[in-house]
Amino acid sequence: MMDKSLFIFILIGLGALYLVTNFVGDIQEEEDKYHNNKGYNTVEPKYEQYQSVDSIGQPILVVRDVDAKTQVAAWHASMVKEEFLELFPDYTEMQKFVKDRVKGDTLQKKLLKTIHDVEGKFFSGAVNAEQAKQMLGSSK
C-alpha cells in the first residue's frame, strides 16, 4: 500500500517537473523572439555608443555632445525611435517620450517641433494617419 502511493507521488512530481521545464523553455523562446523583433540586437555598431538604459531599465538615446547630423542618424538607427512611433497618434505621450528618453537638446528640439507640426497638420485634416506617421518617422 505504501509503495503504491510513493510511486504515484513520484510520478506526479516527475510530471510537474516536466511541465515546468517545458513552460519555462517556451517563455524563454518567446522572450528571445520578442527582443529580436523589437530590434534590441540590431542597432548599427557605429551608433551603439549612443544607446543607453535609464534608471528603470528603459532604453534611451544619449546624443548630447555630437553634431546634429550624427544625432539624427543615431535617432534613425535607434530602438528608441521604434518605441516612439508605436505611441502614434497620442501626441502628448510622444512629446513626453522625447523629453524623457532622448538626451540631447538639438535632437530633442527638432523632434518636439516635428511632433507639433505633424499634430497640427493631422488635426486640421491636411494629412491622414499614414502620412502623419511617415512624417514622424522620417524627421530630419
Buried (B, 14 or more C-beta within 10 A) or exposed (E): EEEEEEEEEEEEEEEEEEEEEEEEEEEEEEEEEEEEEBBEEEBEEEBEEBBBEEEEEEBBBBBEEBEBEBBBBBBBBBBBBBBBEEBBBEBEEBBEBBEEBBBBEBBBEBBBEBBEEBBEBBEEEEBEEEEBBEBBBEBE
